[in-house]
Amino acid sequence: MRILLLEDLVENAESLERHLRNGGISFVSQRVQTRDAFIAALEQYQPDIVLSDLKLPTFDGLSAVQIVQLRHREIPVLVVADRPGEEAVVELIKAGASDFVPKDRLDQLVPAIRRALDEKCAGHKPAKKNTGETERKLRAVFDQASQLIGLLTTDGILIDANRTALDFAGIEAADVLGKPFWETPWWTHSPPLQQQLRDAIVRAAKGEAIRFEVTHRAADGSLRHLDFALKSIRDETGRIKLLVPTSHDITDYKLGHRTIRKNKEHYRSLFHHMLEGFALCQMLYANDQSSDFIYLEVNPAFEQLMGLNQVIGKKVSEVIPGLRESNPQIFEIYGRVASGGKPERFETYIAALDIWFSISVYCPEKEYFAAIFDNITERKRAEAKIRKEGFVLRDAP
């Protein structure tokens, strides 16, 4: 069997070939990755089947399917790709793709190939056969969807549910089909949610699009958070015939969001209660030299230790006039760190404030610096007094 692989990554092509060999498929293959090479291979290599990726740098699987349909309808095309979403898969099937196999389910590849080749050999072309095959493929898309999907009558009776929804709750279709949707295992853990769903079905049956957050009990007993939607399907006359409920699991997102919020709260608490002063600043440059900086954020300890208020948004030249002239080393260090340099630590005396500071500075982003500092004036005065009285300051044990 001759297989034409439309795939830009060698390792992906090798993975497909490995699964084919393990599945007992005897074949030779040719790999292409551009439109021109694909068309040429169809004519010259004359493959028995095409395995196509969905997205390539200069070409795509949908276009490949359309080309085969125009030039060689007898050649089956299987699209093997990452899950692109249900609508994209439906579009591929409608365009003429024989099947879609997710890259994370390559165990389905060999059966899909055998099925496609059997259909090719059978040569059935009546409209009924094509319709039946399309329905089968669309059913496969329905069941492989990552969302929980169902089908309801306008009064809320469940008449279909996809495999994802059934596996989520650890049940089979026979357990729930024909029942009111609110009496199925997805909803029975919460009477308030059951009532909310019943009200939503009434509204959806009148044409309203419904969406709200819910919880469903999973097969393992855990309570999962889902984004639930309920939409209506109309017939050719515009009359609402069916309702489609869908749910997307957002538990991991919510847990992540809570963690981020909690981390922000911890950071904010630390920021407000730390004893050291903190300042986030943007360095300003003139002629490639650090000339000034703007206070973007400071903590309460900054104001207490510096004796300065309402500095956010102001330049240091406004807050402490003459600082550049009296303490040029501060600008040199801040400028060096803000340019992407390593963190530094130093001590300095600011005469305008009559305060000694111990300062640690680092660069969170180029042209910005964060300074953490403490007022060490008392320590410096004590050291000066000891030196003046002739004592030797010894290291603490």
N, C-alpha and C positions, 0 to 999 in steps of 0.2 A: 504494500500500500504506500502511495506517495502522499506525504503530508506537507502542506505549505504552511509555515509558521510566520505569521505577521507579528513580530516581537522585536523591540529595540534592545532589550537587555539579554545578554548571552546567558546569564545565570538563570533567568526565568525560562528561557527556551530549554536549557538543560534539565530543569526541574520537570517540565512537561514531558520531555522525552523519557526521563527516568520513570515517571508514573506510567507512561505507555508501556515501557518494557516490563515493568513489574506487573502490569495488568495483562500481559500475554499478547500484546499487539506487535506484529511483525511489520516494520515500516522502514522507509528511508525518508529523509526530510530535507527541506531547504528553507533557510530563514531569510526573510527580507524585512525592511523597515521603512520603505518609502513608497509613495503612490506609484511612481514609474516602475520600480523594481517589482512591485506587487502585480501590476498589469502585465508586465513582461513574463513573469513566472506563470501566470494563468495561461498564457498562450504557449509558452515553450516547455515548462515543466509539467503542465497538465496534471495538477494534483487530483487525488481522489477526494480529499477533504481539506478544508482550511481551518486552522486554529488561529484566532485573531485576538490580540490585545485590544483594549478599548481606546486607550489614549497613547499616542506616540508623539515624538517631538514635531513631526511635520505631516502626520496622517492620523486617521482614527478608524476604529472598528466599524462604526456606522457607515462611513463612506465605503469601506471595504465590502460590507454586506450589499450595499446598493450597486456597486460595480459588478459584483458576482451575479446579482439578479438581472442586470442588463446584458451581461456578456455570456455567462455560463450558469444558468439557473439550475443545472443538474448537479452542480458542486455544492455539497453541504458546507455551511459556515458555522462553526461553533465559536462563540465569543467567550474567552477565558480571561477574566479580569477581576480586579478588586470590586467589591459591591458598589455600584454607582448610584443606587437609588432605584426604587420600583419603576418610576416613570421612564427612566432611561432604558431599563431592561424591556419594558413593554414596547418602547419605540423600536428597539432592535428586533424583537420578535415580529412586530408588524412589518418591518422593512424586509424581512425574509430570513433572518438568522434561524438556523435549525434549533439552536438551544443556547442557553447561557450557563456557564459553570463558574462559580466564584473561586478565586485563587486560594481561598482558605478551605475549600471543599473539593480538592482535586481527586478525592476518592470517587467523585461523581463523573470524572472525565471519561474513563474507559466505557462505562455504561452509556454515556451520552453519545460517544463516537459510534458504538455498535448500533445504537438505535437510529442514528442519523444515516448510517450506511445501509441498514435494513430497509429504511424508508426509501432510500435512493434506488436500491435494487428492486423493490416492489413496484416502483414506478407508478404509484397511484396518483392521479392528478384530478379526479373529480372534485367539484366544489365542496361536496360534503366531507371528503377526506381532509381537504385543506382546512375547512372550518373546525373539524374535530381536533386536528393537530394544533391549530391556533389556540383552541380552548385548553388543551392539555398543557401547552407551554405557558399560557397565561395563569393557569392554576399553579404551575410550578413556581412562577414569579410570586404569586399570592402567598404560597406556603414558605418561600425562602425569604420573604421580606423581614427586615429587622424589627419592624413595628408589629404590635399586636393589632390585628385587623379582623373585623367581623362584618356581618350583614344582618340587618334587622328589617322586619316589617315595620310599617308606620306606627303600629301600636306597641312596638318594642319586643316582639318575639324574635329570638335569635335563630336564624336559619342557616348561618354558616360562620365558621371561625377558622383562621389560618393556623398552620402548624405552630407558628411562633407563640400565638396566644394560648393554644392548648398546652404546649410544653411548659410555658411560663407557670401555669397553675397545676401542672402535673395531672392533667385529665385527658379524656378522649372526647371526640365529637358527640358520641352517643350519650355522654353524661349531661350535655347542656343544650343540644339542638332541640328546638321546639319549646324551650322554656322562656319565660319573661327574662330579659337580659339582667334586670336588677336582682333576680333570684339565682344567678349563677355564682360560682365560687370567687370570681374576681371582686364581687361587691358585697357578699353576705357578711363580711366581717364588720361592716359599718352601716347601721340603719340610717344615719343622717346622709351618708353618701348614696344609699339606695334611693332615698327620697329625692335627693338632688338629681340623680340620674332620671328618675321617672318624670320629674318636671322638665328636664332637658329634652327628653324624647318627645314630649308634647310640643315643645317649642320648635324642635328640629322638624317635626312633621308638618309644621306650618311654613317651613323654609328658612328658619333662622340657623345660622352657623354657630355652633356651640363649642366652647373651649374652656376648660378649667383644670386645675391640678387635682389629682386623686391619689389614693393609695390602693394597691392591690396586694393580696396575700400571695406570695410566691410558693412554688412547690416545696421549698425547703422550710417553709413556715415564716420566713422573714417578711416584713412589711416593706414594700418597695414604693417609691414615689414615681408617678408617671404624669406626663403631659397628655391629657385626654381631649379628643376632639370628636364631634359628631356632626356629620354633614348629610345632606339629602341628595338622592339621585332622582332625576326627573325623566319621564318618557318623552317621546317626540312631540307630544301635545303640551308639554310643560307641567304635567301633573306629577306630583311627588309619589314615587312608587316604593322606594326603599331608603333605608338609612344606613350609613357606613360609620361605625365607631372605630377610632384608631387611638392607640396609646403608645407613647414613646417613653422608655425608662430613663428617668433623669436623676435617679438616686445618687449616682457617683458625682454628677454635677452639683447636686445640692450639698452633699457632704464636703466636696471641695470648696464650694462657696462658703459654707459655714466655717471651714478651717481657715480660709483666707480672712474672713471677717474676724474670727477669734484672734488670729495672728495680728491683725491690724489693731484690735483692741488691746492686746498685750503690748504692742509697740507703743501705742498712744499712752498707755498707763506708764510704761517705762519712761517715755519721753517727758511726761509731766511730773514724774516723781523722782527722777534721778537727781542726785545732789550736784553733779557737775553741770556746768553750762554747756549748751549745745547750740551751734549756729550752722545752718546750711546757706552757702553763699555762691553767687556767680561772679567769677573773676572777669574784670574788664581789662582790655589791653589797648595800648597806644604805642604804635611803632614797634610791635612785637614785644613790648615790655608790659608787665603787670602794672597798671596805673591806679586801679580802684576796684572795689567789689561791692556787690549789693546783697543786703541781708534778705534772704527768701523765707527763712523760717528760724525761729528761736524758741527755746523752752523757757518756762518760768524761772529756772535757776539762772539763766543768762541774765535776766533783768535784775535778779537779786545780787549776783556776783559782780556785774558790771556797773550797776547803779544807773542803767539806761532803760528807757521805756519807749514803746511805739517805734521800733527801728525797722520793722518789716517793710520792704519796698524801698528803703533808703540806702544811699551810698555811705560807705564808712567815712568818706571825706566830709559828709554832712553831719554824721553822728559824732565823730571825733576829729575835728578840724586839726590839720597839721600832723596827723599820724604818719603819713608817708615820709615827711621830712624828719620826724623824730625817731621813727622806727622803720627804716627802709628794709631791714632784714625780714620783717614780717611779710612784706610784699614779695620779697625774693622767694621766701619759703612757700607762701601760699601760691604764688605763680608757678613755681616749679612743680608742686604737687598737682595743681589744677591742670597742668599740661599733660598729665598722665604719669607723673613721677611716683615714686614709692612713698608710703606714709612716713611722716616725720614727727619728731617730738622735740620740743625746745622750751626754754624759759625766757621770759622777756619782761621788762619793766616799761609800763606806759605812763609817762610823766603826766599827761593830761588828766589821767584818772588817779594818779598816785597809787597804782596797784601793780603788784607782781603777779604774773600768770604762768602756770604750767600748761602748755598747749600740745595736744595731739591732733594732727590733721591728716586727712586722707581724701582720695578723689573718688566720689561715687559715679562721676561721669565727666568726660573731658570738658574743661573750662568751668567746672564746678568743684567746690571743696566743702568738706564738713569739718568743723573744728569742735573738739571737746576740750574743755579747759576747767581749771580750778584756780581760785584765788589763793596764792601762797605768800601773800604779803607778810603775815604774822611770822611764818617760818623764816622768811628772809631777814626780817628785822631781828629775830632771835639769833640767827646766825651772825648777823653783823654785830650785835651786842657782845656775843661770846668772843668774836675775833677782837673787838675793841678792848675787852677786858683781859685779853691775852690767854684765854683758855683754848685748849685744843678740842675741837669737836670730834668725838669718836663715833665710829659706826655703831649703831644699835646692835645688840647681840641677836 
